[in-house]
Amino acid sequence: MKLHRLAAIAIKEVLQIVRDARSVGIIVAMPVAMMLVFGYGISLDVKHVPVCVFDREGSQQSQDLLKHFQASEYFDVKRAVNNYPTLIRGLDIGRCKLGVVVPHDFSLKLNAGGEVSIQALIDATDSNTANLAIAYSQAVIQTYSQRVQVDWIRRHGLGQINPPISVDARTWFNENLESMSNIVPGVVVIVMAVIGVFLTALTVAREWERGTMEQLISTPVTELELMLGKLAPYFVIGMLDTCLCAGFGILWFGVPFRGSWSVFFISSALFLTVVLSLGYFFSVAAKSQLAASQISLFATFLPAFLLSGFLFPIDQMPVAIQAFTYVIPSRYYMEIIRNSFLKGSPIAILLNELLALAFLSCLLVFAATRIFKKKLT
């Protein structure tokens, strides 16, 4: 391998990038745009669930219960209705996601020390929101119920009764339980996977479409020199975009970074090698910019978005899908990035993921060099 030939190919590719306004736009604008769209557009936090209430009693105690819903940050009481059909219509048209019905004998049973059932009607078209709304409503009612029990015990002179078991919960790594702290590091993975593959998927295909491949084939440049020369500029660009995305997540979204920057850069370099080699492979195989870009986006964005653990925990997937995720490079990089940002895990804990990325990078570099042949057919 001759360095001067490799440098000549790299310089040629840099000039091509500078002349192509679309490539410059993708390099600069797409990472920021994707960080903003995914960072603000995807949220697993469920707050201010719209609620319609039907208080069949209208007593001070029933209103006190409903005020607990209004005081919670998870609920937003939109409307009080006076009959069932209006409540059902509110759920049907989407005015509310939760309907709370207080029975007509609510205060009577409470004052007598009896058990009272509160009806909750849930719009379960979105199962995640429905499950969380059920859990939040049960927590609100449980809090109110405990207060009522304490007041009843005191009124009857039975003294103070403490529960035998209590939970002292302490949240680690994401103290405020904000989904953004979990999503933003994952967005870095998605952005780098899409940009890395998409840019390099056009490199060789562009040469075929513009008729300049014949000139490259006639030169003494080897297959390895051609690949390294074409990918070197994108590797530098990819590392700069990685730093841009990480800095954007830390400074703009306020996500903490508790890990080692050396682990971050090593894993990013390995992951970029994987996605750049994959894009180059698609570019050589397709020989068409349109086909290469479509294949690359299908082969990287969907697996990175759905099968890397970005939105859905891998251990909750079917066993066959879990096994398939082991060939998805984004799975390992996602684990490293999230642990680096939130947990601050040392390199010893992330060694298996780093070795997996190193193996995949060597495998794809070898495959990319072998697929290109200096032939016109």
N, C-alpha and C positions, 0 to 999 in steps of 0.2 A: 504494500500500500504506500503510495507516494503522497506526502502531505501537500505538496504544491497543487496536485490535481484535485485533491479533496477540497482545498481552499478555493480553487477556481470554481468548482461546482457550488460551494457555499455562497460565494460572492454573487454568482449568477442568480441563485435563489433569492438572495437579499434584494437584488435589483428588481426581480420579478415581484416581490412582495411590495416594494415601495411604489412600483408603477401601477399596481392593482389596488384601486381604491376600495374595492370590496374586502380584500384581505386586511387592509389597514383598519377598516371599519369593524370587521369581526374581531381583530386583535384588541382594539381599544374599547369599543362600545359594548360588545356582547358580554364580556365578563361583568361589567358594571350593571348592565340591564338585567342580566339573569340573577345577579345577587339581589337587586331591588325587587324584582318580580317574585322570586322564590322566597326571599326573606320576609316580605310583607304579605305576599299572597297565600302562602301556606302556613297555617296555624292549627295546631291540635288543641289549643286552649278553647274551652267552651265557656263563655261568659255572657251575661245579659241575655239569657234564654227568655224569649217573650212568653208571658204567662197571662192567661185569662182565669179569673176567679169567679166562682158561683157560691156566695155565702148564703145558704138557705136559712140561717138563723139570724144573722145580723146583730149578734151580741157583742159586748165589749171584749169578751174572751176570744171569740172567733176572729174579730178584727185584729186583735193582738197577734194571733197566729199568722194572719196574712201579712202583717207588718214585718214579721221575721223574713218572709220571702222578699219583700220590697227592700229590706235592709241588706240582703245578701248581694254580693257583687256578681253572683252567678245567675240571678234572676232579675227580670224587669217586668213588673206587673203592668200590662198594657191596658187591660180593661176589666171592669167588674160587670158581670151580666146577671140577669135575674131569672133565667130559665135555661133548661137543657138545650133546646134547639139552637139558641144563640151561641152557647158554648161550643156545640158540635160544629156549627158553621164557622166559628173562629178557627177551629182546628183544620177544617176542610180547606179554607181559603188561605191558610198559612199565616193568619194574623197572630197566632200563638202556637208554640210548640208543646206547651204544657197547660193542661186545664186542671185546676184545683177545685174540688167540691167539698164544702164544709156541711155536714149533716144538720138537720133541724134541731136535734137534741144534743148538740155539741157541749154546751156549757152545763146542761143538766147532768150528763154522764160524768163530766170532769169533776163537778162539785161533789158528786156521790162517790168519787173514787173509782169509777168504772173505766172500762176500756172503750176508746172511741176510735173509729176507723175513718180516715180521711181518704177520699177518692182522688186519684190522680190519673188523668187521661193524657197519654203520651203520643205525640206524633212520631212514629218510629220509621218513617221513610228513610231517615238517616240514623242507622243503628248506633253509630258512635255517639252522636249527640243525645239519642234517646237513653242510652245506658248511663251517660254522665248526668243527664237531667234527673234520672231516677235516683242515682246515688246522692246527688246534691239535695234533692227534695227530701230524701230520707234523713240526711244529716240535719237539715233545717228543722224537720219535725221532731227528730230525736232530741235536739237541743231544747226545743220548746217543751217537749214532754218531760225532760229532766227537771226543768225549772218548775213546771206544774207539780211534779211529784214532791219536790222539796217544799213548795208552798203548802201543799196538802198535809205533809207530815208535820210541819211546824204548826199549822192551825189546830191539829189534833193532839199536839203536845207529845209527839212520839220521839222527839229529839232528832239528832242529825244522823243520817245513815250514809256511810261512805261506800262506794262500790268496791268489791273485793279485788278487782283487777282493773288497772288503767294502762293506757298506752302512752309512752313518752316517745313520740316519733321525732327523729332527726333526719333531715334530708341531706344527703351528701352529693357533691359535685354539681348539682343544680338546685341550689337552696330555695329559690323562689318558684320552682316547678314551672318554669317558662319553656314552652315548646320552641321558642326562637333560639334558645341556647343549644338545643339539640338539632334544630334544622339548619341553622346557618353554617356550621362546620360541614354538614353533609352537602350543602349547596356548593362548597368549594370543590368537592369531588365531582359533582354533576357538571359543573362548569368546565373543569379541566378535562373530563372525559369527552365532552361534546366538542370543545374547541380544538383539543389536540388531534382527535381523529378527523374532524371535519377539514381542518387546514391541510393536513398531510394527505388526505384522500384525493386532493386535487393536483398533487405535485407531478406524478408520472402521467396521469391521465391528461393533464394539460399539454404535456409534450407530444403525446400521440395526436391530440386534436389539432394542435397548431403545426404539425408536420416537422417539428424540430427533433423528434426522437432519432431520425436517421442520422443527423449530425452527431448526436451523443454516441450512438452506436459505433460510428466510424472512428471515434477517438479511442485512445488507449485506456480510457477510464474503466476501471473494473466495477463489477456489480457492487462490491462492498463500498468502494469509494463513492459511487453514485448515491447509494443509500445514505451513507453518513454525511456526505456533502449536502444533500437535500434536507436531511432532518436536523442538522446542527443548528441552523437559524431558528427553526421552530422549537427546538429544545430550549434555547435561550429565551425566546418569546414566551414559551410556556412557563418557565420558571418565574419570569417577571409577572405574568398574569397570576400565577399562584400567590406570589407575594402581594399583588394588588388585591386579590380576593380575601386573603387572610387579614391584611391590614384593614380592608373595608369591614370585615366582620367584627374585628376587635374595636376599631375606632368609631364606626358608624352605628353598628348594632349593639355594641357594648358586651360582646361575648368574651369571657375571660380566656386567656391562654396560659395554662399552668404547666405545660410540658416543656420538653427540650427542643430548641430550634434546630439542633443538629439532626434529631430524629425526624423532625418535620421536613427538612430539606432533603434528607436521604430518601425518605419514603416518597416524597414528591418527585424526585429525580427518577426513581425506579418506576413509579406509576406513569410518568410522562414517557419514559422509554417504551413502556408497554403500549400505550395508546398511540404514540407516534408510529411505532412499528406496525401496529394493527391498521392504521390509516394508510400507510405506505403499501401494505399487503393488498388492501382493497383497491388502491389506485392502480397497482400493477395488474391485478386480476381483471378489473372492470374495463380499463382503457377508455373510459368515458367519465367525464366530470360529473354528469348528472347521476349516472348509475353508481359511481363510487360514493358520492355524497349521500345518496339515499340508503345504500347498504351500510355505510358507516354510522349514520344516525340511528338506523334500526338496530344495528348490532351493539351499539354503545349506550345510547340514551335510555332505551327501554330497560335493558338489564340493570344499568346504573340507577335508574329511578325506581324500579320495582323489586329488584332481586338483590340489592346491595345492603338492605337494612335501613335505607334512607327513610322510608315511611312506615314500613311494616317490619316487625321483629322477625328475624330469620328463624328463630326457634319456634315461632308460631305457624310457620308454613308447613305444608305437607312434606312428608319425609323425602319423597322423590325430588321435590323442588329444593329442599335443603341440600341434598346431595349435588344438585346441578349448580348451586351457587358457589361451589368450591372452584369452578372454572371461571368465575366472574372476577376480573381483577379489581373492580370497584368495591367488592366486598371487603377485601383486605385493606385497601386504602381508607375506606370509610371507618373501619375499626380503629386504624391508627390515628386518623385525624380527630375523631371524637374523643378518643382517650387522651390525645395530646392537648386538646383544647380544655376539656372539662375535668379529667382526672389527673393529668400531669404524669401519666404512666412512664416509667423508665424504659430504656431500650430492651432490658431483659424480658419484660412482660410482653413486649410487642415483637419479640424476635421471630416467632412463628409467622406472623403476618409479613414481616420484612423478608424473610426467606422465601415465602410464597411469591411475593412480588419479584424478587430477584430471579427465581426460577422461571416465572412467566415472561419476564423481560428477555432472558437469554433464549427461551424457546421461540418467542415471536421475532426477535432479531434474526435468529437463524432461519426461520421460515420466510421472512421478508427478503433476505439475501438470496435464498434458493429459488424463489418464485420468479425473480427477474432474470431474463436471458437476453443477451445482446444479439437478438435476432429480430427481423421485421415481421415474423409470423408468430 
